[in-house]
Structure formats: C-alpha cells, structure tokens
Amino acid sequence: MKAFLILEDGTVFEGIHIGADREMISEIVFNTSMAGYLEVLTDPSYAGQAVCMTYPLIGNYGICREDMESKQAWPAGLIVRELSRLASNFRSDMTIQDFLMEQGIPGIAGIDTRALTKLLRKKGTMNGMITSDESYHLDEILPKLRAYTTGNVVEKVTCSHKYEITCAADAIGKRVALLDFGSKENITRSLVKRGCDVTVYPAFTKAEEILADNPDGIMLSNGPGDPKECEGIIQEIRKLYETEIPIFAICLGHQLMALATGADTFKMKYGHRGGNHPVKDLKTGKVYISSQNHGYVVDMEKLDPDVAVPAFVNVNDGTNEGLSYVGKNIFTVQYHPEACPGPQDSGYLFDRFIKMMEVGEDA
C-alpha cells in the first residue's frame, strides 16, 4: 500500500506504508544512530514526534523486549529507507513490523531518508503527516500541519504513581528520588547497579512530598517537549534547588533546572538525536562520544555565572551540554550518560553522583 509523508512546507515523499493503518500528524525529527531502533522507539522523549532513522536498514535484528526503555513505544510515527521484514537474532521476540502494529505506530518506508534529513537540516524541524490516502489535498492538510504543537507531553509519559525499586541488601543503601519526566529504564538500572534504592515520582509531585521521604540524592530525568511548558514542575524544582541535597539532572531535567534558576532555553534548528555526538569536559579537556535526544538547549548568553557555569560543550556546534551550579551539590548534563542506545563513555557521571551523596560535596 502506498503511503505519503507530507511536510508543512509542501514537500511530499511517496513510499510504502508500514506499521499501523492510521494517519498521523507530528513533529518530524531524525536520528543518526546506526543501531538501537528499539530503544529509540521506547524512549518517552520522542512523544509527539515521528522519527526518521538515517541508517538505511532498520529492523534486521528484530525486537527484543528486554531492551525496551519503557513499557510501550512513544513516537507518533517511524520513517525509514528500508524496513527489514525478517529478524536475524536469537534474542528476537518479534519483527519490527509486528511491533509497530502492536503498538499502533504508523510509518513509511522506501523514501529517500537522506534527502529528508538534508531538508530538515536546511530548513529546520518541521511538522508532517503520514497518510495512505492517495486523494489528499495539500490546501486542507498544510494549515493543520502548521497549527500542530506537541503541547505538554510530559503529562502523557510520566508514571501515574510513586513506586520503589530496591537493590541488593548488602549494597550502599543510598536513597535516590527520581523525578520521572519520561525517564528511560536504564537511568534506574544505572542507579540500582551502583547500589542505590530508587523511588520514582510522577513529574508533578510536590517538592514537599519528595523532601519528606528524606532522599540522599535527587535525579531529574529526561523527557519530551518544550521545557517552558512545564511551569508547575519548574516551581517545584526551584524548591529542590534551595536544599542541600545533591542533584543530578539529565536532558529535560537539565533544562528545567536551568529555567528554575533564572536561565533560559530556546529551540534548536533541528536538535541533536543520535549516538555519536562529541562533548568536551571543560574541566579536564577530555572529549566523550555521547548519546543525545533533544530539540531544546540552555541559552548561554542568559546564564548567570554566579548561579551556574558551563561544564560541558558540544564540540560540533558549541552549544551547552552541561552545567555545574555554584555553591551547590548540583550538576546537570544535556546528553544521556545512561545511553542505550549509544556509547557508555559518560557512565562515570553516575559514579560522580554517588560520591556526591557519600561525601556531601561535588566530586
């Protein structure tokens, strides 16, 4: 069956329908990872977006449910050059086509994903529609595309209630409060692996409830959407900032902490999404290859140096990749130290967070 990807500038790509048989409108973004499509599909940070995978063959090793980063898939759609109908992997539970059908995600294959990516890099992220309706009318569709916004998608992806994940009885026993703005499972795994008991809180939990549980440290997770949409959350994060509890924030959490302390954020032209982004540690001069997924960034021109200073920078475009807060046991990064998919170069940041909780000062 034919399918069409229609962009808000009027560009139309014709391909083959894959996945669920339904129409969708969303923001269109691209990811440059060569593997890890299941982790991309189950990353809540993609809520409200359709993902174009730049690697030309997607699905060849199937779907292994153990590798899922959440209990369901979140992107609005999937765009690929070629979708593998067969899976060659002894761990595979099903094909990617069956997974897309199960999860209700429509998609399109057989288009020139390189041309689409180049267009998004040139013009910036655009909204788009995937449809199998051959009688579509651009004059009816384009106003809908231009009017679309992702909205406050954090409320869609956060957990519904507080829950706990405990580690082995002989572990260090540090208690970490994890605010779930769309948290990936590997954040929790990374903490439990290091001997922490983790209590996961819904995104809109009041600071007073978190503090009443007396955590040794607080983590602010990744998540989707425009951070400025999270006004109530930002107010609660400000209260957490005022305490002396060590805080480590990732991705959206990094942006929310910046907004809570008077800084600003802005939308990037096409964002960073992939497993090959170099970031430089400004303290040591070392460069790490990182996994990233974000369309917004902290504005360095509006950062108060008495509140926070840059800790990491993107080697490619010079945008901020992390902050260290002055006089506070708080550090935040824009990229994903828990990776999955992607390199594990930055996993040491979890160790740094553990040490902060142990010694009470930034290590």
C-alpha positions as CSV (number, residue, x, y, z in Angstrom):
1,M,0.0,0.0,0.0
2,K,1.3,3.5,-0.9
3,A,2.0,6.0,1.8
4,F,2.9,9.7,1.8
5,L,4.9,11.9,4.1
6,I,3.7,15.5,3.7
7,L,5.7,18.3,5.3
8,E,4.4,21.7,6.3
9,D,6.5,23.4,3.6
10,G,4.5,21.4,1.0
11,T,7.2,18.8,0.2
12,V,5.8,15.3,-0.4
13,F,7.6,12.0,-0.2
14,E,6.0,8.8,-1.6
15,G,6.7,5.4,-0.2
16,I,5.3,2.2,1.2
17,H,3.0,2.0,4.3
18,I,4.4,0.2,7.3
19,G,3.0,-0.3,10.8
20,A,-0.4,0.6,12.0
21,D,-3.0,1.6,9.4
22,R,-3.8,5.1,10.6
23,E,-3.0,8.7,9.8
24,M,-0.8,10.8,12.0
25,I,0.4,14.4,12.4
26,S,3.5,15.2,14.4
27,E,6.9,16.9,14.5
28,I,9.4,15.2,12.2
29,V,12.9,14.7,13.5
30,F,15.9,12.5,12.5
31,N,18.1,10.2,14.5
32,T,21.6,9.3,13.2
33,S,22.1,6.1,15.3
34,M,23.2,3.0,13.4
35,A,21.6,0.6,15.9
36,G,19.2,0.8,18.8
37,Y,16.0,1.4,17.0
38,L,14.0,-0.4,19.7
39,E,15.5,1.9,22.4
40,V,14.6,4.9,20.2
41,L,11.0,3.6,19.8
42,T,10.6,3.1,23.5
43,D,12.2,6.4,24.6
44,P,9.5,8.7,26.0
45,S,11.4,11.7,24.9
46,Y,10.1,11.0,21.4
47,A,6.4,11.5,22.4
48,G,4.8,13.9,19.9
49,Q,7.4,13.2,17.2
50,A,7.9,10.9,14.2
51,V,11.4,9.7,13.9
52,C,13.4,9.4,10.6
53,M,16.2,6.9,11.1
54,T,19.1,7.9,8.8
55,Y,20.7,4.4,8.8
56,P,19.2,2.8,5.7
57,L,18.2,-0.7,7.0
58,I,16.1,-0.8,10.2
59,G,14.7,-3.9,11.9
60,N,17.2,-6.5,10.8
61,Y,17.8,-7.8,14.3
62,G,14.2,-7.7,15.3
63,I,12.6,-6.7,18.6
64,C,14.0,-7.9,22.0
65,R,11.6,-6.8,24.7
66,E,14.3,-6.9,27.4
67,D,15.9,-3.9,25.7
68,M,12.9,-1.7,25.8
69,E,13.4,1.6,27.6
70,S,9.8,1.8,28.8
71,K,6.7,-0.4,28.7
72,Q,5.5,1.0,25.4
73,A,6.5,2.8,22.2
74,W,6.2,6.6,22.2
75,P,6.9,8.1,18.7
76,A,3.9,9.1,16.6
77,G,5.5,7.5,13.5
78,L,8.6,5.9,12.1
79,I,10.3,6.8,8.8
80,V,12.9,4.5,7.2
81,R,14.6,3.8,3.9
82,E,14.1,0.1,4.2
83,L,12.3,-1.9,6.9
84,S,13.6,-5.5,7.4
85,R,10.6,-7.9,7.3
86,L,12.8,-10.7,8.7
87,A,14.7,-10.7,12.0
88,S,18.1,-12.5,12.3
89,N,18.8,-12.6,16.1
90,F,18.5,-15.4,18.6
91,R,17.2,-12.9,21.2
92,S,14.4,-11.6,18.9
93,D,10.8,-11.8,20.1
94,M,9.1,-10.5,17.0
95,T,9.7,-8.4,13.8
96,I,9.7,-4.7,13.9
97,Q,6.7,-4.6,11.6
98,D,4.7,-6.7,14.1
99,F,5.9,-4.4,16.9
100,L,4.7,-1.3,15.1
101,M,1.3,-2.9,14.5
102,E,1.1,-4.0,18.2
103,Q,2.0,-0.5,19.4
104,G,-0.3,1.3,17.0
105,I,2.5,3.2,15.3
106,P,2.1,4.1,11.6
107,G,5.1,4.6,9.3
108,I,6.5,4.9,5.9
109,A,9.4,3.1,4.2
110,G,11.0,3.4,0.8
111,I,11.6,7.1,0.8
112,D,15.0,8.9,0.4
113,T,15.7,9.4,4.1
114,R,19.0,11.2,3.2
115,A,17.1,13.8,1.2
116,L,14.6,14.2,4.1
117,T,17.4,14.7,6.6
118,K,19.2,17.2,4.5
119,L,15.9,19.1,4.1
120,L,15.3,19.2,7.9
121,R,18.9,20.3,8.4
122,K,18.5,23.1,5.9
123,K,15.0,24.4,6.9
124,G,14.8,23.1,10.5
125,T,12.5,20.7,12.2
126,M,9.0,20.7,10.5
127,N,5.7,19.2,11.3
128,G,4.4,16.5,8.9
129,M,1.8,13.9,8.2
130,I,2.0,10.2,7.3
131,T,-1.1,9.1,5.3
132,S,-2.1,6.4,2.9
133,D,-4.9,8.5,1.4
134,E,-4.0,8.9,-2.2
135,S,-6.7,11.6,-2.6
136,Y,-5.2,14.0,-0.1
137,H,-5.4,17.8,-0.7
138,L,-2.5,19.9,0.3
139,D,-4.6,23.0,0.8
140,E,-6.5,21.2,3.5
141,I,-3.5,19.5,5.1
142,L,-0.9,22.2,5.3
143,P,-2.9,24.5,7.7
144,K,-3.3,21.5,10.1
145,L,0.4,20.8,9.9
146,R,1.4,24.4,10.7
147,A,-1.0,24.5,13.6
148,Y,0.2,21.4,15.3
149,T,2.1,21.6,18.6
150,T,3.4,18.8,20.8
151,G,1.9,20.5,23.9
152,N,2.8,19.5,27.4
153,V,3.7,15.9,26.6
154,V,5.4,15.3,29.9
155,E,2.0,14.6,31.5
156,K,1.4,11.8,28.9
157,V,4.7,10.0,29.6
158,T,5.2,10.3,33.3
159,C,4.3,7.5,35.7
160,S,0.9,7.6,37.4
161,H,2.0,6.9,40.9
162,K,5.1,6.7,43.1
163,Y,6.9,3.4,43.2
164,E,10.2,1.9,44.6
165,I,13.0,-0.2,43.1
166,T,15.4,-1.6,45.7
167,C,18.8,-3.0,45.2
168,A,20.6,-5.9,47.0
169,A,20.5,-5.9,50.8
170,D,24.3,-5.6,51.0
171,A,24.5,-2.5,48.8
172,I,25.5,1.0,49.8
173,G,21.8,1.9,50.5
174,K,21.7,5.4,49.2
175,R,18.2,6.5,48.6
176,V,17.6,8.4,45.3
177,A,14.4,10.2,44.4
178,L,14.0,10.1,40.6
179,L,11.5,12.6,39.1
180,D,10.0,10.9,36.0
181,F,9.5,13.4,33.2
182,G,9.7,10.5,30.7
183,S,12.6,8.6,32.3
184,K,14.3,5.8,30.4
185,E,14.6,2.4,32.3
186,N,18.4,2.5,32.0
187,I,18.6,5.5,34.3
188,T,17.0,3.4,37.1
189,R,19.2,0.4,36.1
190,S,22.3,2.6,36.3
191,L,21.5,3.7,39.8
192,V,20.4,0.3,41.1
193,K,23.6,-1.2,39.6
194,R,25.6,1.1,41.8
195,G,23.8,0.1,45.0
196,C,21.0,2.7,45.2
197,D,17.4,2.3,46.3
198,V,15.3,4.3,43.8
199,T,11.9,5.9,44.5
200,V,10.3,7.1,41.2
201,Y,7.9,10.0,41.5
202,P,5.4,11.4,38.9
203,A,6.5,14.6,37.2
204,F,4.1,16.8,39.1
205,T,4.9,15.6,42.6
206,K,5.3,18.5,45.1
207,A,8.8,19.1,46.4
208,E,7.5,18.8,50.0
209,E,6.5,15.2,49.4
210,I,9.9,14.3,48.0
211,L,11.8,16.0,50.8
212,A,9.6,14.3,53.4
213,D,10.9,11.0,52.2
214,N,14.4,12.2,53.1
215,P,16.4,11.1,50.0
216,D,20.2,11.1,49.9
217,G,20.1,12.4,46.3
218,I,17.7,13.6,43.6
219,M,17.7,12.8,39.9
220,L,15.7,14.8,37.3
221,S,15.1,12.6,34.3
222,N,15.0,13.1,30.5
223,G,11.6,13.8,28.8
224,P,9.9,15.2,25.8
225,G,8.7,18.6,24.7
226,D,9.4,22.3,25.3
227,P,10.7,22.7,28.9
228,K,8.9,26.1,29.2
229,E,5.6,24.2,29.1
230,C,6.4,22.7,32.5
231,E,5.7,25.8,34.6
232,G,4.4,23.9,37.7
233,I,7.3,21.5,37.6
234,I,9.8,24.3,37.4
235,Q,8.4,25.9,40.5
236,E,8.9,22.6,42.4
237,I,12.4,22.2,41.1
238,R,13.3,25.6,42.5
239,K,12.3,24.4,45.9
240,L,14.6,21.3,45.5
241,Y,17.4,23.6,44.4
242,E,17.1,25.6,47.6
243,T,18.0,22.5,49.7
244,E,21.5,21.0,50.2
245,I,20.6,17.6,48.7
246,P,22.8,16.5,45.8
247,I,21.0,16.7,42.5
248,F,21.9,15.2,39.1
249,A,19.8,16.1,36.1
250,I,19.7,14.7,32.5
251,C,18.4,16.2,29.3
252,L,14.9,17.7,30.0
253,G,15.8,17.7,33.7
254,H,18.9,19.7,32.9
255,Q,16.8,22.3,31.0
256,L,14.2,22.5,33.8
257,M,16.9,23.1,36.5
258,A,18.3,25.9,34.3
259,L,14.8,27.5,34.0
260,A,14.2,27.1,37.7
261,T,17.3,29.1,38.5
262,G,16.7,32.0,36.1
263,A,18.3,30.9,32.9
264,D,16.6,30.5,29.5
265,T,16.2,27.9,26.8
266,F,15.5,28.0,23.1
267,K,14.5,25.6,20.4
268,M,17.4,24.4,18.1
269,K,17.1,24.4,14.4
270,Y,17.0,20.6,14.2
271,G,18.3,19.3,17.5
272,H,20.7,16.5,18.5
273,R,19.5,13.0,18.1
274,G,21.9,10.0,17.8
275,G,24.7,8.1,19.4
276,N,27.7,9.9,18.0
277,H,27.8,13.4,19.4
278,P,31.1,14.6,20.9
279,V,31.0,16.6,24.1
280,K,34.0,18.2,25.8
281,D,34.5,18.3,29.6
282,L,35.6,21.9,30.2
283,K,37.3,20.9,33.5
284,T,39.5,18.1,32.1
285,G,39.6,18.9,28.4
286,K,38.6,15.3,27.6
287,V,36.1,14.6,24.8
288,Y,33.4,12.0,25.1
289,I,31.1,10.5,22.5
290,S,27.6,10.7,23.7
291,S,24.0,9.6,23.1
292,Q,21.6,12.5,22.7
293,N,18.0,13.2,22.0
294,H,16.8,16.8,22.4
295,G,15.5,19.8,20.4
296,Y,16.0,22.5,23.1
297,V,19.1,23.9,24.7
298,V,20.1,26.2,27.5
299,D,20.9,29.7,26.4
300,M,24.5,30.5,27.5
301,E,24.0,34.2,26.9
302,K,21.4,34.4,29.6
303,L,23.2,32.2,32.2
304,D,24.1,34.0,35.5
305,P,27.7,32.9,36.3
306,D,27.0,33.4,40.0
307,V,24.4,30.7,39.7
308,A,25.9,28.1,37.3
309,V,28.9,27.8,34.9
310,P,29.3,25.7,31.8
311,A,30.7,22.2,32.5
312,F,30.4,20.6,29.0
313,V,30.2,21.9,25.5
314,N,29.2,20.3,22.2
315,V,32.3,20.0,20.0
316,N,30.3,20.2,16.8
317,D,28.2,23.4,17.3
318,G,29.4,24.9,20.6
319,T,26.0,24.6,22.4
320,N,25.9,23.9,26.1
321,E,26.0,20.2,27.2
322,G,26.1,20.6,31.0
323,L,26.2,22.9,33.9
324,S,27.8,23.0,37.4
325,Y,25.9,25.0,40.0
326,V,28.0,27.4,42.1
327,G,28.0,26.6,45.8
328,K,25.6,23.7,45.3
329,N,25.9,19.9,45.0
330,I,24.2,20.1,41.7
331,F,25.4,19.2,38.2
332,T,23.4,18.7,35.0
333,V,24.0,17.3,31.5
334,Q,22.2,17.7,28.3
335,Y,23.2,14.3,26.9
336,H,22.5,10.7,28.1
337,P,25.1,9.1,30.3
338,E,22.9,6.0,30.6
339,A,23.0,5.8,26.8
340,C,21.1,2.8,25.4
341,P,21.4,3.1,22.5
342,G,24.8,4.7,22.3
343,P,28.3,4.7,23.9
344,Q,28.9,4.2,27.6
345,D,31.7,6.8,27.8
346,S,29.8,9.0,30.2
347,G,28.6,6.4,32.7
348,Y,31.1,7.7,35.1
349,L,28.8,10.6,35.8
350,F,26.6,8.3,37.9
351,D,29.7,7.4,39.9
352,R,30.2,11.1,40.5
353,F,26.6,11.5,41.7
354,I,27.1,8.5,44.1
355,K,30.3,10.2,45.5
356,M,28.4,13.4,46.0
357,M,25.9,11.6,48.1
358,E,28.6,9.9,50.1
359,V,30.9,12.8,50.8
360,G,28.4,15.7,50.6
361,E,30.3,17.7,48.1
362,D,30.9,17.8,44.4
363,A,33.5,15.3,43.5
